[in-house]
């Protein structure tokens, strides 16, 4: 789970958004879910797979971060 959290945080930073935004867009879960995961909770494998697929299919680009600034 730690690697998943790290990967989502890195992707979010590269896109210029918050990790909660990534998981909401990717898996339709609430932003509160992210807080629970950071606090030591875990998500289902189905949810993790959805988030990873979203990040893979929507790579961060330099303009993403510039647009958020």
KEKE-3310 file (N, C-alpha, C; in steps of 0.2 Angstrom, whole numbers, plus 5000, padded with zeros to 4 digits):
npx = (5004:5010:5018:5009:5002:5013:5016:5004:5004:5015:5011:5000:5007:5015:5005:4999:4989:4979:4981:4968:4960:4965:4961:4947:4944:4949:4943:4931:4929:4927:4935:4938:4942:4955:4961:4959:4967:4979:4981:4983:4974:4967:4964:4953:4959:4953:4950:4963:4968:4960:4964:4978:4977:4971:4981:4991:4985:4983:4995:5005:5009:5021:5013:5002:5006:5010:4998:4991:4997)
npy = (4994:5006:5009:5011:5023:5032:5031:5037:5050:5055:5055:5064:5076:5078:5081:5092:5092:5087:5072:5067:5071:5063:5050:5052:5055:5043:5032:5035:5036:5044:5059:5057:5044:5043:5050:5040:5030:5035:5036:5023:5014:5003:5000:4992:4979:4980:4994:4999:4994:5001:5014:5014:5010:5021:5031:5026:5026:5040:5049:5060:5077:5090:5102:5100:5102:5116:5122:5121:5129)
npz = (5000:5003:4992:4983:4988:4987:4973:4968:4974:4968:4954:4955:4959:4948:4939:4944:4953:4967:4977:4981:4970:4960:4964:4964:4951:4945:4951:4956:4969:4986:4991:5005:5006:5002:5012:5022:5017:5018:5031:5035:5031:5019:5001:4990:4979:4966:4966:4967:4955:4946:4948:4945:4932:4927:4929:4921:4908:4906:4905:4915:4909:4905:4903:4911:4925:4923:4920:4932:4940)
capx = (5000:5015:5021:5003:5002:5019:5014:4998:5006:5020:5007:4997:5012:5017:4999:4998:4983:4979:4980:4961:4957:4967:4957:4940:4943:4951:4939:4925:4929:4927:4941:4939:4945:4962:4963:4959:4972:4985:4981:4985:4969:4969:4958:4952:4963:4950:4951:4970:4969:4957:4969:4984:4975:4970:4987:4994:4981:4983:5001:5006:5013:5023:5008:4997:5008:5010:4991:4988:5001)
capy = (5000:5012:5010:5014:5030:5035:5032:5042:5056:5057:5056:5070:5081:5079:5084:5098:5091:5083:5065:5065:5072:5058:5044:5053:5054:5037:5026:5037:5036:5050:5061:5055:5038:5045:5051:5034:5026:5038:5035:5016:5010:5000:5000:4985:4978:4983:5001:5001:4993:5007:5020:5013:5010:5028:5034:5023:5029:5047:5051:5067:5080:5096:5107:5099:5106:5123:5124:5121:5135)
capz = (5000:5004:4986:4979:4990:4984:4966:4967:4976:4963:4949:4957:4959:4941:4936:4948:4957:4974:4976:4981:4964:4956:4965:4962:4944:4942:4953:4958:4977:4989:4994:5011:5005:5001:5019:5026:5015:5020:5039:5036:5028:5012:4996:4987:4973:4961:4966:4966:4948:4942:4949:4941:4925:4925:4928:4915:4902:4906:4908:4916:4904:4908:4903:4917:4930:4922:4920:4938:4944)
cpx = (5004:5017:5015:5002:5007:5018:5009:5000:5011:5016:5003:5001:5014:5011:4997:4991:4984:4978:4972:4958:4959:4962:4950:4939:4944:4946:4933:4924:4929:4934:4943:4943:4952:4965:4964:4965:4979:4986:4982:4980:4971:4962:4958:4957:4960:4950:4958:4971:4966:4962:4975:4983:4974:4976:4991:4991:4981:4989:5001:5010:5015:5018:5003:4999:5008:5003:4988:4991:4997)
cpy = (5006:5014:5014:5021:5034:5037:5037:5049:5059:5059:5063:5076:5083:5082:5090:5098:5087:5076:5063:5066:5066:5052:5045:5052:5047:5031:5028:5037:5043:5052:5059:5048:5038:5046:5045:5030:5029:5037:5027:5011:5007:5000:4993:4985:4981:4990:5003:5000:4999:5013:5020:5013:5018:5032:5032:5026:5036:5050:5059:5071:5087:5101:5106:5103:5113:5126:5125:5127:5141)
cpz = (5000:4997:4982:4981:4987:4977:4964:4969:4971:4956:4949:4956:4952:4937:4939:4951:4963:4973:4977:4974:4959:4957:4964:4955:4941:4944:4956:4966:4980:4991:5001:5011:5005:5008:5023:5024:5018:5028:5040:5034:5022:5008:4994:4981:4967:4960:4964:4958:4944:4942:4945:4934:4922:4924:4922:4908:4901:4909:4909:4911:4908:4908:4909:4923:4929:4922:4927:4942:4943)
residu = (UNK:UNK:UNK:UNK:UNK:UNK:UNK:UNK:UNK:UNK:UNK:UNK:UNK:UNK:UNK:UNK:UNK:UNK:UNK:UNK:UNK:UNK:UNK:UNK:UNK:UNK:UNK:UNK:UNK:UNK:UNK:UNK:UNK:UNK:UNK:UNK:UNK:UNK:UNK:UNK:UNK:UNK:UNK:UNK:UNK:UNK:UNK:UNK:UNK:UNK:UNK:UNK:UNK:UNK:UNK:UNK:UNK:UNK:UNK:UNK:UNK:UNK:UNK:UNK:UNK:UNK:UNK:UNK:UNK)
# end
